[in-house]
Amino acid sequence: QVQLVESEGGLVQPGGSLRLSCAASGSIPSRYDMGWYRQAPGKQRELVAHITSGGSTNYADSVKGRFTISKDNAKNTVYLQMDSLKPEDTAVYYCNCNAAYPGLVRAYWGQGTQVTVSS
């Protein structure tokens, strides 16, 4: 089992910045990818950013150039730096970990943290 603990989100004004973190603990294999998803009211959960065990990243088109995902392997922690925030970034943000064990990959989720962008 892998446990994911996310930092608190918050209320941010448009154009502002916020950094989320997600710390993984438990039975963490040597290979795991991590990512951030978000879900706004009435919408499906969508991928925001993803980082592989090798450090490759990809982003949703809507956040490219504004959000940056990074990972501290020593701390098993992934970060999401969010800059130039827009009201449409308002959502519950979820941390995800896809852990590769022999013969299978298991997905784990954080509890979610609310990010509200509003003046």
C-alpha positions as CSV (number, residue, x, y, z in Angstrom):
1,Q,0.0,0.0,0.0
2,V,1.0,3.6,-0.7
3,Q,-0.3,6.5,1.2
4,L,-0.5,9.9,-0.3
5,V,-0.7,13.1,1.8
6,E,-1.4,16.3,0.0
7,S,-0.7,19.8,1.2
8,E,-3.6,22.2,1.7
9,G,-4.8,24.2,-1.2
10,G,-6.4,27.5,-0.7
11,L,-8.0,30.7,-2.0
12,V,-5.8,32.6,-4.5
13,Q,-6.5,35.7,-6.5
14,P,-6.4,35.5,-10.3
15,G,-2.8,35.8,-11.5
16,G,-1.5,34.5,-8.2
17,S,0.6,31.4,-7.5
18,L,0.2,28.4,-5.3
19,R,2.3,25.3,-4.7
20,L,0.9,21.9,-3.9
21,S,2.9,19.0,-2.5
22,C,2.1,15.3,-2.2
23,A,4.2,13.0,0.0
24,A,4.1,9.3,-0.7
25,S,4.8,6.7,2.0
26,G,4.4,3.0,2.6
27,S,5.4,0.2,0.2
28,I,6.8,2.4,-2.5
29,P,8.5,0.5,-5.4
30,S,11.5,1.7,-7.2
31,R,9.5,2.6,-10.3
32,Y,6.5,4.9,-9.9
33,D,4.9,7.7,-11.8
34,M,3.1,10.5,-10.1
35,G,0.6,13.1,-11.3
36,W,-2.0,15.7,-10.4
37,Y,-5.6,15.5,-11.5
38,R,-8.4,18.0,-10.9
39,Q,-12.1,17.9,-10.8
40,A,-14.3,20.9,-11.0
41,P,-18.0,20.9,-10.0
42,G,-20.1,19.1,-12.7
43,K,-17.0,18.0,-14.6
44,Q,-15.0,14.9,-15.0
45,R,-11.7,14.4,-13.3
46,E,-8.9,15.4,-15.7
47,L,-5.2,15.1,-15.9
48,V,-3.3,18.2,-15.0
49,A,0.3,17.1,-15.0
50,H,2.3,13.9,-14.9
51,I,5.9,13.0,-14.2
52,T,7.4,9.6,-14.8
53,S,10.0,7.8,-12.6
54,G,12.6,8.9,-15.1
55,G,11.5,12.5,-14.8
56,S,9.7,13.0,-18.1
57,T,6.7,15.3,-17.8
58,N,3.6,16.1,-19.6
59,Y,0.8,18.7,-19.1
60,A,-2.7,19.4,-20.0
61,D,-2.9,22.0,-22.8
62,S,-4.8,24.3,-20.5
63,V,-1.9,24.6,-18.0
64,K,1.1,24.4,-20.2
65,G,3.5,27.3,-19.5
66,R,1.7,28.1,-16.2
67,F,2.1,24.9,-14.1
68,T,5.2,23.0,-13.3
69,I,5.4,19.5,-11.9
70,S,8.5,18.3,-10.1
71,K,9.6,15.4,-7.9
72,D,12.0,15.0,-5.0
73,N,12.9,11.3,-5.2
74,A,14.7,11.4,-1.8
75,K,11.5,12.6,-0.2
76,N,9.1,10.6,-2.4
77,T,7.3,13.9,-2.9
78,V,5.8,15.5,-6.0
79,Y,5.1,19.2,-6.3
80,L,2.8,21.2,-8.5
81,Q,3.8,24.9,-8.9
82,M,0.9,26.8,-10.2
83,D,1.4,30.3,-11.6
84,S,-0.8,32.8,-13.4
85,L,-3.8,31.1,-11.9
86,K,-7.2,31.6,-13.5
87,P,-10.7,31.2,-12.2
88,E,-11.1,28.2,-14.4
89,D,-8.3,26.5,-12.4
90,T,-10.7,26.2,-9.5
91,A,-11.2,22.6,-8.7
92,V,-10.3,19.8,-6.2
93,Y,-6.8,18.7,-7.0
94,Y,-5.9,15.1,-6.5
95,C,-2.4,13.5,-6.3
96,N,-2.0,10.2,-8.1
97,C,0.7,7.6,-7.9
98,N,1.0,4.6,-10.3
99,A,3.2,2.2,-8.6
100,A,4.9,-0.6,-10.6
101,Y,5.1,-3.9,-8.7
102,P,6.2,-7.2,-10.3
103,G,3.4,-8.2,-12.6
104,L,1.1,-5.3,-11.9
105,V,0.6,-1.5,-11.6
106,R,-1.5,-0.1,-8.8
107,A,-3.0,3.3,-8.7
108,Y,-3.2,5.3,-5.5
109,W,-5.0,8.6,-4.8
110,G,-4.7,11.4,-2.4
111,Q,-7.6,12.8,-0.5
112,G,-8.0,15.8,-2.7
113,T,-7.4,19.5,-1.9
114,Q,-9.5,22.5,-2.8
115,V,-8.0,25.2,-4.9
116,T,-10.2,28.3,-5.5
117,V,-9.1,31.1,-7.8
118,S,-11.3,34.1,-7.2
119,S,-11.0,37.8,-6.5
